[in-house]
Amino acid sequence: MPADRKIIPCLWFDTQAEEAANFYVSVIPDSRIDKVVRAPADYPGGRKDSVLMVEFTLAGAPYTALNGGPYFTFTEAISLQIETADQAETDRLYDALSAVPEAEQCGWAKDRYGLSWQIIPAGFTDLMSDPDPAVAARAFAAMMEMKRLDVDALRIAARG
């Protein structure tokens, strides 16, 4: 664990921890696999010498992926939020991560492992927290009609 990090999200997978970590680091810049830990003995979710955990870095932040077996799955109660620099990055990440079209709404996407992502363009939270409540309400109403967020369309809607 990095010395400057006390909280590291751990993502529970059935058996796909290494596959998922490799996928995430291939999609998100400033990412890498840091360590693959193999099980020293059989355990309820796997066998000796199978991948137990993968420590990896996404956009400079540490994560752990755990092969814990089929006992738990992801829900929308937790998601990973990515702030994008521009619409091109928003679209690239959305295209790479979204695997469940019916789960797409308001910038949310669900990947092939069931993990939910919020792909948020820079400037979005400024629109949602504009000091003029009418501006924020118009931006919010426009967002509610979108699957992937289009920050330019949100800005136009906010202006009225």
C-alpha positions in Angstrom: 0.0 0.0 0.0 1.4 3.4 -0.9 2.5 5.3 2.2 0.3 8.4 1.4 -2.9 6.4 0.9 -4.9 5.0 3.8 -8.1 4.2 1.9 -7.8 2.0 -1.1 -11.0 0.8 -2.9 -11.2 -3.0 -3.2 -13.4 -4.3 -6.0 -14.8 -7.8 -5.6 -14.9 -10.1 -8.6 -15.8 -13.7 -9.0 -12.7 -14.8 -11.0 -12.1 -11.9 -13.3 -9.9 -9.6 -11.1 -6.8 -9.7 -13.3 -8.8 -9.5 -16.5 -10.7 -6.5 -15.2 -7.7 -4.7 -13.8 -5.9 -5.2 -17.2 -8.9 -3.8 -19.0 -9.2 -0.7 -16.7 -5.5 0.2 -17.0 -5.7 -0.2 -20.8 -8.6 2.4 -20.9 -7.6 5.0 -18.3 -4.4 7.0 -18.7 -1.8 7.1 -15.9 -2.7 3.6 -14.9 -0.8 0.4 -14.4 -0.8 -3.1 -12.8 1.4 -2.9 -9.6 1.2 -6.4 -8.2 -0.5 -9.7 -8.8 -0.9 -11.9 -5.7 -1.5 -15.6 -6.0 -3.4 -17.6 -3.4 -1.0 -19.6 -1.1 -3.8 -22.2 -0.5 -7.3 -23.2 -1.7 -10.0 -20.8 -0.4 -13.7 -20.6 -0.8 -13.5 -18.4 -4.0 -10.5 -20.1 -5.7 -7.6 -22.6 -5.7 -4.0 -22.5 -4.6 -1.8 -20.4 -7.0 -4.8 -18.8 -8.7 -4.9 -15.0 -8.8 -6.2 -13.8 -5.5 -5.7 -10.1 -5.7 -4.4 -7.5 -8.2 -3.1 -4.2 -6.9 -3.3 -1.6 -9.6 -3.3 2.2 -10.2 -6.1 4.0 -12.1 -5.4 7.6 -13.0 -2.8 7.8 -10.3 -4.9 6.3 -7.5 -4.5 2.8 -6.0 -7.1 0.1 -6.2 -7.3 -3.6 -5.4 -9.2 -6.2 -7.3 -10.1 -9.4 -5.3 -11.2 -12.8 -6.7 -13.6 -13.6 -3.9 -16.0 -15.9 -5.7 -19.6 -15.5 -6.8 -20.9 -14.4 -3.4 -21.2 -10.7 -4.1 -21.8 -8.6 -7.2 -21.6 -4.9 -7.9 -24.6 -2.6 -7.6 -25.2 1.0 -8.5 -24.9 1.9 -4.8 -21.2 2.5 -5.6 -19.6 3.8 -8.7 -16.3 5.2 -9.9 -16.5 8.8 -11.2 -14.1 10.0 -13.9 -13.8 13.7 -14.8 -13.0 14.1 -18.4 -11.1 17.0 -20.0 -13.4 17.4 -23.1 -16.1 15.7 -25.0 -13.7 13.6 -27.0 -12.4 12.0 -23.8 -15.9 11.6 -22.5 -16.9 9.8 -25.6 -13.8 7.6 -25.7 -14.3 6.4 -22.1 -18.0 5.9 -22.5 -17.4 3.8 -25.7 -14.8 1.7 -23.9 -16.6 1.2 -20.6 -20.3 1.0 -21.4 -21.4 -2.6 -21.9 -25.0 -2.4 -20.7 -27.0 0.1 -22.8 -30.1 -0.1 -20.6 -28.0 1.1 -17.6 -26.9 4.3 -19.4 -28.4 7.5 -17.9 -27.2 10.9 -16.9 -23.5 10.1 -17.6 -23.7 6.7 -15.9 -22.4 3.5 -17.6 -22.0 -0.1 -16.5 -19.0 -2.1 -17.7 -18.8 -5.8 -18.7 -18.0 -6.7 -15.1 -21.1 -4.9 -13.7 -19.2 -2.0 -12.2 -20.9 1.4 -12.6 -19.0 4.5 -13.8 -20.0 8.2 -13.9 -18.2 9.8 -16.8 -18.4 13.5 -16.1 -17.1 16.3 -18.4 -15.1 19.1 -16.8 -17.5 22.0 -16.1 -20.5 19.8 -15.3 -20.4 20.3 -11.5 -20.1 24.1 -12.1 -23.3 24.0 -14.1 -25.1 21.9 -11.5 -24.0 24.3 -8.7 -24.5 27.6 -10.5 -25.4 30.4 -8.1 -28.5 31.1 -10.2 -31.0 28.4 -9.4 -32.7 28.8 -12.8 -29.4 28.1 -14.6 -28.7 25.0 -12.5 -32.3 23.8 -13.0 -32.1 24.1 -16.8 -28.8 22.2 -16.8 -30.2 19.6 -14.5 -33.3 19.1 -16.7 -31.1 18.7 -19.8 -28.9 16.2 -18.0 -31.9 14.1 -17.0 -32.7 13.6 -20.8 -29.1 12.4 -21.6 -27.4 9.1 -21.6 -23.9 10.3 -22.0 -23.3 13.8 -21.0 -22.7 16.5 -23.6 -21.2 19.5 -21.8 -21.8 21.9 -24.7 -25.5 20.9 -24.9 -25.7 21.3 -21.1 -24.2 24.8 -21.3 -26.6 25.8 -24.1 -29.6 24.5 -22.0 -28.3 26.3 -18.9 -28.3 29.6 -20.7 -31.9 29.1 -21.6 
